[in-house]
């Protein structure tokens, strides 16, 4: 046994194989979609709005998982295409740039649908966007980080709903609430609201278990739903799923790097302290 291996063994682990470790780190940095109940609930709600062509809002604090949940909805309704015909795209999902004006918004839609954005005036971009949205038979347009839209741009969003009968979904934090309430015409079209909240109680425990089983997938069970481990995670994350994901992935990488085959409690406490 080498000196490094002996030291690692004394610390409760063994020196990891470098190639295996790098592969595990790469995997833990990758994107994962976990079928959580709150995501299913949102998707069922969006299904109803899409079928009824009813515009709405999805609101919640940052790091509660709104973006991942809405992005996953897009993947549930993938585009399909027949030879010689435009693609059929049931759901369009965009994240507009900061201080997004009308032309920028229309450009995002056109490019998402893989059409070339024409040069010209706002009117030219508007006409092109309306054309491709209709041609691709879009049923729902999800605008994430919708509070990035300039106040006057919301009127354009309202017109997409009015003229094309597309269910428009505005996604954002409470900042979005303040912005759309300035325009009664806009607010009245987006009154229906689904609030995406923090996790607590059994929902939090079930989510931790799902992360251990479906995201971390370490060689040895970390028993993250034990009383001590759950207490550390509850205090550090405050129920924010984004924070939970960050903490567990980083802790898993640090634990593996130290030679452990599971999340070590001391390492979890070390990472958790950084979030207080």
C-alpha positions as CSV (number, residue, x, y, z in Angstrom):
1,X,0.0,0.0,0.0
2,X,1.3,3.4,-1.0
3,X,1.7,6.2,1.6
4,X,-1.1,8.2,0.0
5,X,-3.4,5.1,0.1
6,X,-2.5,4.5,3.8
7,X,-3.3,8.1,4.7
8,X,-6.6,8.0,2.8
9,X,-7.5,4.8,4.5
10,X,-6.9,6.3,7.9
11,X,-9.2,9.2,6.9
12,X,-12.0,6.7,6.2
13,X,-11.6,6.3,2.5
14,X,-9.2,4.9,-0.1
15,X,-7.3,6.7,-2.8
16,X,-9.7,6.8,-5.8
17,X,-8.7,5.7,-9.3
18,X,-8.1,8.9,-11.2
19,X,-9.8,7.9,-14.4
20,X,-12.9,6.6,-12.5
21,X,-13.0,9.7,-10.4
22,X,-12.9,12.1,-13.3
23,X,-15.7,10.1,-15.0
24,X,-17.8,10.4,-11.9
25,X,-17.1,14.1,-11.5
26,X,-18.1,14.7,-15.1
27,X,-21.3,12.7,-14.5
28,X,-22.2,14.7,-11.4
29,X,-21.7,17.9,-13.3
30,X,-24.1,16.8,-16.0
31,X,-27.8,17.7,-16.3
32,X,-30.4,15.5,-14.7
33,X,-34.2,15.6,-14.8
34,X,-35.9,14.1,-11.7
35,X,-39.6,13.4,-11.9
36,X,-40.8,15.3,-8.8
37,X,-44.4,15.6,-7.7
38,X,-44.3,19.4,-7.8
39,X,-43.0,19.2,-11.4
40,X,-45.8,16.8,-12.4
41,X,-48.4,19.1,-10.8
42,X,-47.1,22.0,-12.8
43,X,-47.0,20.0,-16.0
44,X,-50.6,18.9,-15.5
45,X,-51.6,22.5,-14.9
46,X,-49.8,23.7,-18.0
47,X,-51.5,20.9,-20.1
48,X,-54.8,22.3,-19.1
49,X,-53.8,25.8,-20.1
50,X,-52.3,24.7,-23.4
51,X,-55.5,22.7,-24.4
52,X,-57.7,25.6,-23.4
53,X,-55.3,28.2,-25.0
54,X,-55.4,30.2,-21.8
55,X,-52.5,32.5,-20.9
56,X,-51.1,32.4,-17.4
57,X,-48.2,33.0,-15.0
58,X,-45.8,30.7,-13.1
59,X,-44.3,32.6,-10.2
60,X,-41.9,31.7,-7.4
61,X,-38.6,32.7,-5.7
62,X,-35.3,32.1,-7.4
63,X,-33.8,28.6,-6.9
64,X,-37.2,26.9,-6.5
65,X,-36.8,25.0,-9.8
66,X,-39.2,26.9,-12.1
67,X,-36.8,27.1,-15.0
68,X,-35.9,23.4,-14.9
69,X,-39.6,22.4,-14.6
70,X,-40.7,24.6,-17.5
71,X,-37.8,23.5,-19.6
72,X,-38.7,19.9,-18.9
73,X,-42.3,20.6,-20.1
74,X,-40.9,21.7,-23.5
75,X,-39.1,18.3,-23.8
76,X,-42.3,16.5,-23.1
77,X,-43.7,18.1,-26.3
78,X,-41.0,17.6,-28.8
79,X,-41.2,19.1,-32.3
80,X,-41.9,16.8,-35.2
81,X,-41.7,17.3,-39.0
82,X,-42.9,15.7,-42.2
83,X,-41.0,15.9,-45.4
84,X,-41.7,19.1,-47.3
85,X,-43.6,20.8,-44.5
86,X,-42.7,23.3,-41.7
87,X,-41.9,21.7,-38.3
88,X,-44.8,21.3,-35.9
89,X,-43.6,22.8,-32.6
90,X,-46.2,22.5,-29.8
91,X,-44.2,24.4,-27.1
92,X,-41.7,27.2,-27.6
93,X,-39.5,28.1,-24.6
94,X,-37.4,31.2,-24.6
95,X,-35.3,33.3,-22.1
96,X,-35.2,36.9,-23.4
97,X,-32.1,39.1,-22.9
98,X,-32.0,41.8,-20.3
99,X,-34.1,44.9,-21.0
100,X,-35.7,43.0,-23.9
101,X,-37.5,45.2,-26.5
102,X,-40.1,44.1,-29.0
103,X,-37.6,43.4,-31.8
104,X,-35.4,41.3,-29.5
105,X,-38.4,39.3,-28.3
106,X,-39.5,38.5,-31.9
107,X,-36.0,37.6,-32.9
108,X,-35.8,35.1,-30.0
109,X,-39.0,33.4,-31.2
110,X,-38.0,33.3,-34.8
111,X,-34.5,31.8,-34.1
112,X,-35.9,29.3,-31.6
113,X,-38.1,27.9,-34.4
114,X,-34.9,27.8,-36.6
115,X,-36.0,30.4,-39.1
116,X,-33.8,33.3,-40.2
117,X,-34.7,36.6,-38.6
118,X,-35.1,39.2,-41.3
119,X,-33.6,42.7,-41.0
120,X,-35.9,45.6,-40.8
121,X,-38.3,47.5,-38.5
122,X,-40.1,46.2,-35.4
123,X,-43.1,45.8,-37.7
124,X,-41.1,43.5,-40.0
125,X,-39.9,41.3,-37.1
126,X,-43.4,41.2,-35.7
127,X,-44.9,40.0,-39.0
128,X,-42.2,37.4,-39.4
129,X,-42.6,36.1,-35.9
130,X,-46.4,35.9,-36.2
131,X,-45.9,34.0,-39.5
132,X,-43.6,31.4,-38.1
133,X,-45.6,30.9,-34.9
134,X,-48.7,30.2,-36.9
135,X,-46.9,28.1,-39.5
136,X,-45.3,25.9,-36.8
137,X,-48.7,25.5,-35.1
138,X,-47.4,26.6,-31.8
139,X,-49.8,26.0,-29.0
140,X,-47.9,27.4,-26.0
141,X,-45.2,30.1,-25.7
142,X,-43.2,30.0,-22.4
143,X,-41.3,33.2,-21.6
144,X,-38.9,32.5,-18.7
145,X,-37.4,35.4,-16.8
146,X,-40.3,37.5,-18.2
147,X,-39.4,40.4,-15.9
148,X,-36.6,41.1,-18.3
149,X,-39.1,42.4,-20.9
150,X,-39.4,46.2,-21.1
151,X,-42.8,47.4,-19.9
152,X,-43.9,48.3,-23.5
153,X,-43.0,44.8,-24.7
154,X,-45.7,43.2,-22.7
155,X,-48.3,44.7,-25.0
156,X,-46.7,42.7,-27.8
157,X,-47.0,39.5,-25.7
158,X,-50.6,40.3,-25.1
159,X,-51.2,40.7,-28.9
160,X,-49.7,37.2,-29.6
161,X,-52.3,35.7,-27.3
162,X,-55.1,37.8,-28.8
163,X,-54.3,37.4,-32.5
164,X,-53.0,33.8,-32.6
165,X,-54.8,32.2,-29.7
166,X,-51.5,30.8,-28.3
167,X,-51.3,30.1,-24.6
168,X,-48.6,32.5,-23.4
169,X,-46.9,31.6,-20.1
170,X,-44.9,34.3,-18.2
171,X,-42.4,32.8,-15.8
172,X,-40.7,34.9,-13.1
173,X,-40.3,36.0,-9.5
174,X,-42.4,38.5,-7.6
175,X,-40.7,41.2,-9.7
176,X,-42.8,40.0,-12.6
177,X,-46.0,40.6,-10.5
178,X,-45.1,44.2,-9.9
179,X,-44.3,44.8,-13.6
180,X,-47.5,43.3,-15.2
181,X,-49.8,44.9,-12.6
182,X,-48.8,48.3,-14.0
183,X,-50.9,47.5,-17.2
184,X,-54.4,46.4,-16.4
185,X,-54.9,45.1,-20.0
186,X,-51.8,42.8,-19.6
187,X,-52.6,41.7,-16.0
188,X,-56.2,40.7,-16.9
189,X,-54.9,38.3,-19.6
190,X,-52.4,36.7,-17.2
191,X,-54.4,36.4,-14.0
192,X,-54.3,32.6,-13.8
193,X,-51.2,31.9,-11.7
194,X,-49.4,28.8,-10.4
195,X,-47.0,29.4,-7.5
196,X,-43.8,27.3,-7.4
197,X,-42.7,27.2,-3.8
198,X,-40.0,25.8,-1.5
199,X,-40.0,22.3,-0.3
200,X,-40.8,21.2,3.2
201,X,-41.7,18.2,5.3
202,X,-42.2,14.9,3.5
203,X,-41.9,16.6,0.1
204,X,-38.4,17.7,1.0
205,X,-37.4,14.3,2.4
206,X,-38.8,12.6,-0.8
207,X,-36.8,15.0,-3.0
208,X,-33.6,14.3,-1.1
209,X,-34.1,10.6,-1.5
210,X,-34.8,11.1,-5.2
211,X,-31.6,13.0,-5.6
212,X,-29.6,10.3,-3.9
213,X,-31.2,7.6,-6.1
214,X,-31.4,9.4,-9.5
215,X,-28.7,12.1,-9.5
216,X,-25.9,11.1,-7.2
217,X,-26.0,7.3,-7.7
218,X,-22.9,6.8,-5.6
219,X,-21.4,3.3,-5.1
220,X,-22.6,3.2,-1.4
221,X,-25.8,4.6,0.0
222,X,-25.3,7.9,1.9
223,X,-28.5,7.5,3.9
224,X,-29.3,11.2,3.3
225,X,-32.7,10.9,4.8
226,X,-31.4,9.9,8.2
227,X,-32.2,12.4,11.0
228,X,-28.7,14.0,11.1
229,X,-28.1,14.3,7.4
230,X,-31.6,15.6,6.8
231,X,-31.2,18.2,9.5
232,X,-28.0,19.5,7.9
233,X,-29.6,19.7,4.5
234,X,-32.8,21.4,5.8
235,X,-30.8,24.2,7.5
236,X,-28.5,24.7,4.6
237,X,-31.0,24.7,1.8
238,X,-34.1,26.3,3.4
239,X,-36.2,24.2,1.1
240,X,-34.7,25.6,-2.2
241,X,-34.3,22.8,-4.6
242,X,-31.6,24.7,-6.6
243,X,-29.5,25.0,-3.5
244,X,-30.1,21.4,-2.6
245,X,-28.9,20.3,-6.0
246,X,-25.7,22.5,-5.7
247,X,-24.9,21.3,-2.2
248,X,-25.4,17.6,-2.9
249,X,-23.4,17.5,-6.2
250,X,-20.5,19.5,-4.7
251,X,-20.5,17.3,-1.5
252,X,-20.5,14.1,-3.6
253,X,-17.6,15.3,-5.7
254,X,-15.6,16.4,-2.6
255,X,-16.4,13.1,-0.8
256,X,-15.3,11.0,-3.8
257,X,-12.1,13.0,-4.2
258,X,-11.3,12.2,-0.5
259,X,-11.6,8.5,-1.3
260,X,-15.2,7.9,0.1
261,X,-17.7,5.9,-1.9
262,X,-20.6,7.9,-0.4
263,X,-21.3,11.3,0.9
264,X,-19.4,11.8,4.1
265,X,-21.2,13.6,7.0
266,X,-18.2,15.8,7.8
267,X,-17.8,16.8,4.2
268,X,-21.5,17.6,4.0
269,X,-21.2,19.8,7.1
270,X,-18.2,21.5,5.5
271,X,-20.1,22.4,2.3
272,X,-23.3,23.3,4.2
273,X,-21.4,25.9,6.2
274,X,-20.6,27.8,3.0
275,X,-24.4,28.4,2.4
276,X,-25.2,30.0,5.8
